[in-house]
Amino acid sequence: MVDRPSPETALALLKAGHQRFLDGTPLHPHMDVDHLNALAEQQHPIAAVLGCADSRVPVELLFDTGFGDLFVARNAGNVALAGMVGTLEYAVEVLKVPLIVVLGHERCGAVAAALRPQNLDLLPHSLAQLVGQIRLELLAAGIDRDLDQACRHNAIRGAQRLAGSSVLLNDALRSGQLRIEAARYDLDDSCLDWLCSVAPVPVR
């Protein structure tokens, strides 16, 4: 039986790892061959991350983690599409992950595209659907120009959408077994802004 960290402990571990990254003193944990071999049969990540596919936001490096530490799902714009929700349900239900971080970033290209509706018709169909979902959320919040505000809101709404669209994740939040956080990565100074912790959706 593997001891699982509490949601609060998992978050503290990620914050400590990110501080090491910022300080230039990363430990590069769990990178040895013995640890890698031990993961061949099973994994026990301490957190899951829904991140953007942007190559400038390497999730495992930002948190100074190694093999098996994080369960990472990425797409353009860190959007909580159905497949991503299912992926994170797997992380929580099967892998017993206590923490999900929805990680957006500064100057996100997918969010920028959502602020330019005149270009939506020029995008490939699947990409237009993804960008269109971001745009709907931004319009609902009255955001139509400010890219930084839009990137922050997109991360927050992605985190909220996980709880709102998944009974499994919402139940885990309500029971205290799971924590969902939204964060934004700054491309200029490499710092993380922790934007909010998601509350469970009331059950009617």
C-alpha positions in Angstrom: 0.0 0.0 0.0 1.5 3.3 -1.1 1.1 6.3 1.3 -0.6 9.1 -0.6 0.2 12.7 0.3 -2.8 14.9 1.2 -3.9 17.5 -1.3 -2.2 20.2 0.8 1.1 18.3 1.0 1.1 17.6 -2.7 0.6 21.3 -3.4 3.4 22.2 -1.0 5.7 19.8 -2.7 5.0 21.3 -6.1 5.5 24.8 -4.8 8.8 23.8 -3.2 10.0 22.2 -6.4 9.1 25.3 -8.4 11.0 27.5 -5.9 14.1 25.3 -6.4 13.6 25.8 -10.2 13.5 29.6 -9.7 16.5 29.5 -7.4 18.6 27.6 -9.8 19.1 24.7 -7.4 17.0 21.9 -8.8 17.4 18.5 -7.3 16.3 16.6 -10.5 14.7 13.9 -8.3 13.8 10.5 -9.5 15.9 10.6 -12.6 18.1 7.5 -11.8 17.8 4.2 -13.7 16.7 2.3 -10.5 13.8 4.6 -10.0 12.8 4.4 -13.7 12.9 0.6 -13.6 10.7 0.5 -10.4 8.0 2.4 -12.4 7.8 -0.3 -15.1 4.9 -2.1 -13.3 3.1 0.8 -11.6 3.0 4.5 -11.1 2.1 6.7 -8.1 2.2 10.3 -9.2 1.6 13.0 -6.5 -0.3 15.3 -8.8 -1.9 15.7 -12.2 -1.5 18.7 -14.4 -3.7 19.9 -17.2 -1.3 22.2 -19.1 -0.8 23.9 -22.4 1.1 22.1 -25.1 3.4 25.2 -25.5 7.0 24.1 -25.7 8.1 26.9 -23.4 6.1 25.5 -20.5 7.9 22.1 -19.6 5.8 21.0 -16.7 8.1 18.5 -15.1 11.0 20.9 -15.2 9.0 23.8 -13.7 8.2 21.7 -10.7 11.6 20.0 -10.4 10.1 16.6 -10.7 11.2 13.3 -12.3 9.9 10.1 -13.7 6.6 9.1 -12.2 6.0 12.2 -10.2 3.4 14.0 -12.3 0.5 12.8 -14.5 0.5 15.4 -17.3 -2.2 16.0 -19.9 -1.6 18.8 -22.4 -3.4 20.5 -25.3 -3.3 23.9 -26.9 -4.8 26.3 -24.4 -5.1 23.9 -21.5 -8.7 23.4 -22.3 -10.8 20.9 -20.3 -12.3 19.1 -23.3 -14.1 15.7 -22.7 -11.0 13.6 -23.4 -9.0 15.7 -20.9 -11.7 15.4 -18.3 -11.7 11.6 -18.7 -7.9 11.5 -18.5 -8.0 13.4 -15.2 -10.8 11.2 -13.9 -8.5 8.2 -14.5 -5.7 10.0 -12.6 -8.0 10.5 -9.6 -10.0 7.3 -9.6 -7.3 4.8 -10.6 -4.0 6.5 -9.6 -5.5 8.2 -6.5 -3.9 11.6 -7.4 -4.8 14.1 -4.6 -4.2 17.3 -6.6 -4.9 18.6 -10.1 -3.3 21.8 -11.4 -4.7 23.6 -14.4 -1.7 25.5 -15.7 -2.1 28.3 -18.1 0.6 30.7 -19.2 1.4 34.2 -20.4 0.7 35.1 -24.0 -1.0 31.7 -24.8 -1.4 31.4 -28.6 -4.7 29.5 -28.3 -6.2 32.2 -26.1 -4.8 35.0 -28.3 -6.6 33.3 -31.3 -9.8 33.2 -29.3 -9.6 37.0 -29.0 -9.5 37.3 -32.8 -12.9 35.9 -34.0 -12.2 37.1 -37.6 -9.6 34.3 -37.9 -11.8 31.4 -36.6 -13.0 30.5 -40.1 -9.4 30.2 -41.3 -8.5 27.5 -38.6 -8.7 23.8 -39.2 -12.0 22.4 -37.9 -10.8 20.7 -34.7 -8.6 23.6 -33.8 -11.5 26.0 -34.5 -13.6 24.0 -32.0 -11.0 24.2 -29.3 -10.4 27.9 -29.8 -14.1 28.5 -30.1 -14.7 27.0 -26.7 -12.1 29.3 -25.1 -13.8 32.2 -26.9 -17.3 31.3 -25.5 -15.9 31.4 -22.0 -14.2 34.7 -22.5 -17.3 36.3 -24.0 -19.3 35.1 -21.0 -16.9 36.9 -18.7 -16.9 40.0 -20.8 -13.3 39.7 -21.9 -12.6 40.5 -25.5 -9.2 42.3 -25.7 -6.9 41.9 -22.7 -4.8 38.9 -23.4 -3.2 38.6 -20.0 -6.7 38.8 -18.3 -7.9 36.2 -20.8 -5.1 33.8 -20.1 -5.7 34.0 -16.4 -9.5 33.6 -16.8 -9.0 30.6 -19.1 -6.9 28.7 -16.5 -9.5 29.5 -13.8 -12.4 28.4 -16.0 -10.6 25.3 -17.0 -10.2 24.3 -13.3 -13.8 25.2 -12.6 -15.0 23.2 -15.6 -13.4 20.1 -14.3 -15.5 20.2 -11.1 -18.6 21.2 -13.1 -18.4 18.6 -15.8 -17.4 15.5 -13.7 -19.4 13.9 -10.9 -16.3 11.9 -10.0 -14.0 14.9 -9.6 -16.6 17.0 -7.9 -17.3 14.2 -5.4 -13.6 13.9 -4.7 -13.5 17.6 -4.1 -16.4 17.4 -1.7 -14.9 14.6 0.3 -11.6 16.4 0.7 -9.7 13.7 -1.2 -8.9 16.1 -4.1 -7.8 19.7 -4.6 -8.0 21.5 -7.9 -5.9 24.6 -8.4 -5.5 27.1 -11.3 -2.2 28.7 -12.0 -0.5 30.9 -14.6 3.2 30.6 -15.7 5.0 33.9 -16.6 7.2 33.4 -19.6 9.3 36.5 -18.7 10.3 35.8 -15.1 9.4 32.0 -14.9 7.2 32.6 -11.8 3.9 30.9 -11.1 0.9 32.8 -10.0 -1.5 30.6 -8.1 -4.8 32.0 -9.1 -7.5 30.1 -7.2 -8.5 26.9 -5.5 -11.7 25.4 -6.9 -14.7 24.8 -4.6 -16.9 21.9 -5.3 -20.1 22.4 -7.2 -23.2 22.3 -4.9 -25.2 19.1 -5.4 -28.9 19.7 -6.0 
